[in-house]
Amino acid sequence: MSIPAEVRERFYALRTLAVALCVLGAAAFYLRPGSYDFLVLGLAAIAVGMWLVRRSNEYVRRARGQVAANWLPKTAGRRVGPLAWTLTAASAAACVIFYFSMYVDAAHGGKQAWPAYALGGAVMALALTSGYVAMKIFR
């Protein structure tokens, strides 16, 4: 039985978001292994990623249980556009770049304050864009 296109799009969107969260969680484990705060955040990111995988599997199971020709989700018109995915990926890349610039600044004495402010702004942008993507997926 074929999976409807709406379910397939939602499945891949949730899986993409789950992979991104798991990679960020793994990066937190790798970059700061001695910091309890980063380890807890990394573990939380991985747990949310695994929950998203279970949720995407649930959508596929539910769609396979129904007749594919008559199946239409309530939110067929609402989908995440490419601009939202691009902004989320760009803000995640900005988080990585500003984290490493803060790390380099700390290695050279930590005299500059702008990397911390830039990282804070990038994290806020990532939280906003990924929240928007999650809201569009689950609504």
C-alpha positions as CSV (number, residue, x, y, z in Angstrom):
1,M,0.0,0.0,0.0
2,S,1.3,3.4,-0.9
3,I,1.7,6.1,1.7
4,P,-0.1,9.4,0.9
5,A,2.1,12.3,-0.1
6,E,1.0,14.4,2.9
7,V,2.1,11.7,5.3
8,R,5.3,11.2,3.5
9,E,6.2,14.9,3.7
10,R,5.4,15.0,7.4
11,F,7.4,11.8,7.9
12,Y,10.5,13.2,6.2
13,A,10.1,16.6,8.0
14,L,10.0,14.9,11.4
15,R,12.9,12.7,10.6
16,T,15.0,15.6,9.4
17,L,14.2,17.5,12.6
18,A,15.0,14.4,14.7
19,V,18.4,13.9,12.9
20,A,19.3,17.6,13.5
21,L,18.4,17.4,17.2
22,C,20.4,14.1,17.6
23,V,23.4,15.6,15.9
24,L,23.3,18.7,18.1
25,G,22.9,16.5,21.2
26,A,25.9,14.4,20.1
27,A,27.9,17.5,19.5
28,A,27.1,18.6,23.0
29,F,28.5,15.3,24.3
30,Y,31.6,15.6,22.2
31,L,32.4,19.2,22.6
32,R,31.8,19.6,26.4
33,P,32.2,16.1,28.0
34,G,32.9,17.5,31.5
35,S,30.1,20.1,31.6
36,Y,26.9,18.7,33.3
37,D,24.7,21.4,31.7
38,F,25.8,20.6,28.2
39,L,25.4,16.9,28.8
40,V,21.8,17.4,30.1
41,L,21.0,19.6,27.1
42,G,22.5,17.0,24.8
43,L,20.6,14.2,26.4
44,A,17.4,16.2,26.2
45,A,18.0,16.9,22.5
46,I,18.5,13.2,21.8
47,A,15.4,12.2,23.8
48,V,13.3,14.7,21.8
49,G,14.8,13.5,18.6
50,M,13.9,9.9,19.4
51,W,10.3,11.0,20.4
52,L,10.0,12.7,17.0
53,V,11.1,9.4,15.3
54,R,8.3,7.6,17.2
55,R,5.8,10.3,16.3
56,S,6.7,10.0,12.6
57,N,6.3,6.2,12.7
58,E,2.9,6.7,14.3
59,Y,1.7,8.9,11.3
60,V,2.8,6.2,8.9
61,R,1.1,3.4,10.8
62,R,-2.1,5.4,11.0
63,A,-2.0,6.2,7.3
64,R,-1.5,2.5,6.4
65,G,-4.5,1.5,8.4
66,Q,-6.8,3.8,6.4
67,V,-7.7,3.7,2.8
68,A,-5.1,5.7,0.9
69,A,-7.5,7.1,-1.7
70,N,-9.8,8.6,1.0
71,W,-7.2,9.8,3.4
72,L,-6.8,13.5,3.8
73,P,-5.3,15.1,6.9
74,K,-6.9,18.1,8.5
75,T,-3.8,20.2,7.8
76,A,-3.2,19.3,4.2
77,G,-2.7,23.0,3.2
78,R,-0.3,23.7,6.0
79,R,3.3,22.5,5.4
80,V,6.7,23.8,6.2
81,G,8.1,25.8,3.4
82,P,11.7,25.8,2.2
83,L,12.4,29.2,3.7
84,A,11.7,27.9,7.2
85,W,14.0,25.0,6.7
86,T,16.7,27.3,5.2
87,L,16.5,29.7,8.2
88,T,16.6,26.8,10.7
89,A,19.7,25.4,9.0
90,A,21.4,28.8,8.8
91,S,20.7,29.5,12.4
92,A,22.1,26.1,13.4
93,A,25.2,26.8,11.3
94,A,25.5,30.2,13.0
95,C,25.3,28.5,16.4
96,V,28.2,26.3,15.5
97,I,30.3,29.1,14.1
98,F,29.8,31.4,17.0
99,Y,30.4,28.6,19.5
100,F,33.7,28.0,17.9
101,S,34.6,31.7,17.8
102,M,33.8,31.8,21.5
103,Y,36.0,28.8,22.1
104,V,38.9,30.4,20.1
105,D,38.4,33.6,22.1
106,A,38.5,31.7,25.4
107,A,41.7,29.9,24.3
108,H,43.3,33.3,23.7
109,G,42.4,34.8,27.0
110,G,38.7,35.6,26.6
111,K,39.0,39.4,26.1
112,Q,36.2,39.8,23.7
113,A,32.5,39.7,24.7
114,W,30.9,39.7,21.2
115,P,31.2,36.0,20.6
116,A,29.0,35.3,23.6
117,Y,26.4,37.8,22.5
118,A,26.5,36.5,18.9
119,L,26.0,32.9,20.2
120,G,23.1,34.0,22.3
121,G,21.5,35.7,19.3
122,A,22.0,32.6,17.2
123,V,20.6,30.3,19.8
124,M,17.5,32.6,20.0
125,A,17.1,32.5,16.2
126,L,17.5,28.7,16.3
127,A,14.9,28.4,19.0
128,L,12.4,30.6,17.1
129,T,12.9,28.9,13.7
130,S,12.9,25.3,15.0
131,G,9.8,26.1,17.1
132,Y,8.1,27.5,14.0
133,V,9.0,24.3,12.1
134,A,7.8,22.1,14.9
135,M,4.5,24.1,15.2
136,K,3.8,23.8,11.5
137,I,4.6,20.0,11.5
138,F,2.3,19.2,14.5
139,R,-0.6,21.6,13.7
